[in-house]
Amino acid sequence: TLVYRVYVREELGAVWRLISGVEPLEKAEFEWDTEPVPDGFYRVRVVASDERDNPEETTLTDALASERLLVDNRKPELLGLARRGVWVSGLVRDAASPIKRIEFSLDGKPWRLVGPTDGLFDSTSESFRLRLPDDLAAGAHTLAVRAFDEAENQGVTQLHFVR
């Protein structure tokens, strides 16, 4: 019967920290809650042992470390949202992951996609520009813009304006 211990370290760190608890795991599965972990790249190491079925002098252990894993809990920031006539522009920036999608909703209507200015979502910083409908009624309006990074974190902002 095998038991397991799970360790983690920052990608360039030297110290492995035990995250699976004092007692070894009896199942070959573990869910790591990364919410309190700072964003960055990490490696996870699993150590398996047959210590429960063998005396200490004949116990066997083996370890395997993961490829680097990205922990990204922060949502993208939406900056500089501005309207000039029928055009609205802004910038989405994320500290760790590339931007994956930008959407807008005008006055609570369904979300619609917005493409990045350069035509390709491939960076942690993406500018965007969208055109408001030509038939937009006079009066007060609310434009909501949301952005998602590759880790599915979502940032949202709103722009209130009068036409």
Buried (B, 14 or more C-beta within 10 A) or exposed (E): EBBBBBBBBBEEEEEBEEBBEEEBBEEEEBEBEBEEBEBBBBBBBBBBBBBEEEEEEEEEEEEEBEEEBBBBEBBBBBEEBEBEEEEBBBBBBBEBBBBBBBBBBBEEEEEEEBBBEEEEBEBBBBBBEBEBEEEEEEEEBEBBBBBBBBBEBEBEBEBEEEE
